[in-house]
Amino acid sequence: MLEPYFCTAILKIMSHHEEEQLENNKDFTKNWVNSSKFLFYLTVFSFICFNLGSCYRLYQHRYKGKPDVEVQSSSQYKPEYK
């Protein structure tokens, strides 16, 4: 009479153990393949965001053109003296 109960108890323990193994495979800290893939893509995404942000910041502070500066006539390439 104890054998069927014992077998079902063992089956329940084994099925619980298999469910736990499946859950552990999905865990970030237990599966180094998934975690390294995630960290790689996170690094690539961060690097791209940093570069795009830097380019945008440089574009905002770009050189707007040649300013119209009044130069004294005596300090030009061909100076004109009074």
C-alpha positions as CSV (number, residue, x, y, z in Angstrom):
1,M,0.0,0.0,0.0
2,L,2.9,2.4,0.6
3,E,4.4,1.8,-2.8
4,P,2.0,3.8,-4.9
5,Y,2.1,6.7,-2.5
6,F,5.9,6.5,-2.4
7,C,6.1,6.5,-6.2
8,T,3.7,9.5,-6.6
9,A,5.7,11.4,-4.0
10,I,9.0,10.7,-5.9
11,L,7.3,11.8,-9.2
12,K,6.1,15.0,-7.5
13,I,9.6,15.8,-6.2
14,M,11.1,15.0,-9.6
15,S,8.6,17.2,-11.5
16,H,9.2,20.0,-9.0
17,H,12.9,19.7,-9.5
18,E,12.5,19.8,-13.3
19,E,10.3,23.0,-13.0
20,E,13.0,24.5,-10.8
21,Q,15.7,23.7,-13.3
22,L,13.7,25.3,-16.1
23,E,13.2,28.4,-13.9
24,N,16.9,28.5,-13.1
25,N,17.8,28.3,-16.8
26,K,15.8,31.5,-17.4
27,D,17.4,33.3,-14.4
28,F,19.7,36.1,-15.4
29,T,22.3,35.3,-12.7
30,K,22.4,31.5,-13.4
31,N,22.7,31.5,-17.2
32,W,25.9,33.3,-18.3
33,V,25.2,33.0,-22.0
34,N,22.0,35.1,-21.7
35,S,23.6,37.5,-19.3
36,S,26.7,38.1,-21.4
37,K,24.5,38.5,-24.5
38,F,22.4,41.1,-22.6
39,L,25.4,42.9,-21.3
40,F,26.9,43.0,-24.8
41,Y,23.8,44.5,-26.4
42,L,23.5,47.0,-23.4
43,T,27.1,48.1,-24.0
44,V,26.6,48.5,-27.8
45,F,23.4,50.5,-27.2
46,S,25.0,52.7,-24.6
47,F,28.0,53.4,-26.9
48,I,25.7,54.3,-29.8
49,C,23.6,56.6,-27.6
50,F,26.7,58.3,-26.2
51,N,28.1,58.9,-29.7
52,L,24.8,60.2,-31.1
53,G,24.5,62.5,-28.1
54,S,28.0,63.8,-28.6
55,C,27.4,64.4,-32.3
56,Y,24.2,66.3,-31.5
57,R,25.9,68.4,-28.9
58,L,28.7,69.3,-31.3
59,Y,26.1,70.1,-33.9
60,Q,24.3,72.5,-31.5
61,H,27.6,74.4,-30.8
62,R,28.9,74.4,-34.4
63,Y,30.6,77.3,-36.0
64,K,27.9,79.5,-37.3
65,G,29.9,81.2,-40.0
66,K,32.3,84.1,-40.6
67,P,31.6,87.0,-38.3
68,D,31.7,90.5,-39.8
69,V,34.6,92.0,-37.9
70,E,35.8,95.5,-38.6
71,V,39.6,95.6,-38.9
72,Q,41.6,98.8,-38.6
73,S,43.0,99.9,-41.9
74,S,46.5,100.1,-40.5
75,S,46.6,96.4,-39.5
76,Q,45.4,94.9,-42.8
77,Y,47.6,93.0,-45.3
78,K,48.1,96.2,-47.3
79,P,47.9,98.9,-44.7
80,E,46.6,102.3,-45.4
81,Y,48.1,105.0,-43.3
82,K,46.7,108.5,-42.9
